[in-house]
Amino acid sequence: MNACDPIESEWDASRAEWGDHLELERGLSRHTSSAYAADLLKLARWMSSRGIGPGAVDLSSMGQFLSHLAVDGLGVRSRARARSAASSFFGFRIGRGLQDDNPLEDVPGPRAGRPLPSALSIKDTLALVDAPDPSTPLGERDGVLLELLYATGMRVSEAVGLRLQDWLPEQGLVRVMGKGGKERVVPLGEVSVQRVERFVRGARGALGPRCDKVLLNHRGGALSRVSAWAILDRWAREVGIQSDDGSGRKGGHRVHPHVLRHSFATHLLQGGADLRAVQEMMGHAELSTTEIYTHLDLSTLREVHATSHPRARR
């Protein structure tokens, strides 16, 4: 920036004071302070080129700047950070008595959609689902858990909560109790029905059932969500598709139950399934509150599942 320009000089001085404030008074790391400083430099250059000093930035010019960032291709998260840096800068100036108002007060921040987990390839998914050894009751149980998660798109809490009375093999259906106590039915392909039914009629009994849940732990009680996560993690590592980001967070794993749910939907859509049918099978809450989606009967859902899901196709 041109130090001879009074507006640029004012920006330079204010940015330097704010940078010291971030590190010395707020105790931000050098990395975070540097990122904020880079964001503010973009703002300073853009405003200076239009003859706007720090104290003259208003709602209109700030909105134009944020729009410029979007047009320039900056992602939602980066724009949100740039907005946060600018808001912090103006808040600092208000605290020093250099200006009265924060021009960002009435400017909404960019909204980032919830990131979806990446779907596994069909090859990796089938390798995972078929990995458990069915020669032992627990091995067969593990396989049925993975089968249900992928073949129905159930949430892990729905899978471990599945009751025997909700397993309807004659109709090729499973009744799922979703969020908010909302019930839905999901069709399964022949391969999945046979696998689950074989477990229900055989290995499940060997676990000494003490409850009415389909999936049991080694003591015959209901399988917990934590155990379901551990089972999935074990077999994903066994087939070489698990990885983690080193954070130790539950969501830091590449393969977790919601990835199978997402793979279920993705593979159906890739197979030509109608989006509304997939949303019905997944039990999205929007179906109970919006008229955009139409209710589909069971025959339609069966047909979509049978023709689109890899586990139903021969």
N, C-alpha and C positions, 0 to 999 in steps of 0.2 A: 504494500500500500504506500501511497505517496505521503511522506511525512510533512510536506509543505502544505498540503490541503488541510484547512482547519477542521473540516468534518472528519477526515480520515484520522487526523491527530487525536481528535476527541475519542473516536472509536478505539484507537490504539491504547490510549491512557486508561480508558474504562475497562478494556479487556485485560490489561495487565493487572489492574487492581483486583478485578474479579477472579483472575487466575490465582493470585496470592491468597485470596479469601477461600477459595476451594481447597487448597492444599493446607494452609496454615490454620484456618479457623474451622472449616468443616471436616478437615482430616481425610479428604478423599484421596485415593491412591493416585500415583502419578499417571497410571494408565487411564483411569477414568477422567482425570483432570485434562489430560491431553486430548481425549476423545471429545470432551465438552468444548475445549478450546478450538479444536478444528471445526466443530459445528458452528461456533459463534463467529469464527473467521468468515465462513460462508455468508452468514447474515450481515456482518459488517461490510464486506465487499459489495454485496448486493445493494444494501441501503446507501452506501457511500456513492455508488455509481449513479444513484438517483438523487443525490444531494440531501439525503436524510440522515441526520445525526441521531445518536442514541436517544436523546430526549424527545425527538420528533416522530419516533416510530409510533404509529397508531394502529387501530383495528384493521383498517383497510390495507395499509402497506404490509402488515404482518400476514394477513390472509393471502395477499398476492405472493409474498415470499414463499409461504408453505405450498401454494399451488405451483410455484416455479419448481420447487424441489420434486413434486410429484411428476410434473411434465418432463423434468430432467431425468426421470427414471429411478429416483431414489426410492428404495423399498419402504414399506409401511413402518417397520421397526426403526429404520434409520431416520425417517421423518419424525417419528415419535421422540427419538432421542434428541434430534435437533430442536424440536419444540420445547423439550424439557430443559435443554441448555439455555435457550433464549429466555424461558420463564424464570429460571434461576438467576440469570444475568439481570433481568429487569427487577426482580425481587431484591437483589443486592443493591441496585441503584436506589430503589425506594427506601431501603433501610438506611442508606447514607444521605437521604434527603436530596438526592439529585433529580428525582422525578416523583410525580404523585401517583400515577396509575400504571398498572401492568397491562400493556396492550393485548396480552394473550388471555386475559381473564374471560373474555367472551368468545374465544376462538376454540372450538372443540378440537381435541387431538385426533389424529388419524386412528382409525379402529383396525386392529389386526384380527383377522379371522382365526379361529382356533386351528392350529396346524394339525393335519391328519397324519397318522402314522403311515409309513410307506407299506404298501401291500407286498407280501411275499410273492415270488413267482409261483405258478401252479406246480412246477417241479419241486421247489423247496417245500411248499406246503404239503404236498402229498408225501414227500419223504419224511417230514416231521410227523404227520398223522399216523403213518405206518411204522414209525420207529419203535414204539414200545413192544416188548416181548410178550405175546399173549399166552405163553406157557405157564405163567403164574397169575394168581388172582389179582395182585396189585399191578402187574404189567398189563393185564387185560383192562383193569380199571383206568389206568393211565391212557390207554389207547381210546377208550370210550369217552373220556373227558375231552381229549383233543378232537375226536370225531364230532362230538356235539358242538364244540365251540366253532369249528369250521363249517360243518354241514348245516348249521342253523343260524349262525351269526349271533348266538346268545352272548350276553355279557357274562363275565365270569361269575358274578353274584347270582345270575339267573340259572347258570348251569349247576352250581353247587346246591342251589335251592330246589332243583327239579325233583318232584315227588313221583313215586311209582304211579299214582293215579293220573298223572299228567303225561305219562308215556303211553301213546296210543298206536302200537305197531300195526294193528289190523287196518287202520286207516292211513298208515304211513305219516302220522302227525305227532308233533309234540306240542303240548300246551304250555306256554311260557307266561309266568307272572312277572311283568316288567315293572318299571319305575312307577311309583304312585299307585301300585296295586292294579295296574292296567293289564288285562289279559289279552294274549294273542295266540294264534296257532300258526305253526310253521311246518311245512312239509319236508320230509326227508326222502332221499333217494333209496333205492333198494339195498345198495351196499351198506349204507349207514344204518338202515333199519335192522338188517341182519346182524351187524356187529353189536349194536346196542342190545338187541333182544337176546343174543347169545350170552352176553354178560349178565343181563337181568335174570335169565333162567339158570345160569350156571355159577360162574365165579363170584357173583355178588353174594350168593348164599354161603360161600366158603369164608367170607369175611365176617360172618356172625352178625347179621344185621340187628341193630338196636334202634333203628329209626326208619321212616318211610322214604328217605331220600334215595334216589337212584345211585348216586356216587357216594361211596363210603370210604372212611379211613381204615387203617389196619386194625382198629379196635371195633369196627362195625358202626361207628358213629358217623355223623354227617361230615363230609369233606369240607374243610375250611377254604376260604378264599386264598389265604396265605399259602396253604398247601398246594392249591391249584396253580398258583404262580410258580412255586418251586418245581412242580412236576413239568410244567411247560418249559421252564428254564433248563431243567436237566436234559430233556430230550432235544431241545434246540441246540444245546451244546454238543450232545451226542452226534447229531447229524452235521455239525459244523456250520450252523447258520446263526448262532448266537454271538452277540458282541455287546459291549457296553462302553459308555463314554468315560468311565472311571470316576464318575461323580458319586457313585454309591446310591443314587436315587432310584426308586422303583421304576420311574419312567425313563431312566437312562439306558435301559436295555433295548436292543433293536427288536427282539421278539418278546412280546408279552401278550396277554389275552386279547387286548383290544386290537392288536395287529391281526389276529386271526379273524376277528369280527370285520375288520376293514377288508381283509383279503376275501372273505365271504362275499361282501358287496361288490368289490372290484371285479372278482372273477365272474360273478353273475352278469354284471353289466358288460364285461368283455365278451361274454357268451351270447349277448343279444337280449338280455332280460330288460323288461320295461322298468324304468326308474321307480314308478309308483309301486310296482309289485315288490321291488327290493325294499323300499321304505316301509311297506306294510309288514314284510317279514322281519325287518329289524326292529320294528316297534318304536319308530321315532315319535317323540311326544307331539310334534307338530300335527300329526294326523288327527288328534283329538280336538284341535283348536282352529284348524284352517280348512277352507273349502277347496284349496288348490288341488289336494289329492283326493281321488275317489276311492271308495271302499271296494275291494275286489273280493269275489267269492272264492271259496276253497278250490274249486275246480280250476280257476285261473291261476291261483298260486301254485297248485300242483304241477300244472303244465309248464309254467315258467321255470320252476325249480328243476323239473325233469329234463327240460331241454337246454338249460343254461348252466347248471352247476356241474363242475368237473366230477364231483363225487356221485352224480346221478347218471352221467353219460358213460356209456360202454366204450 
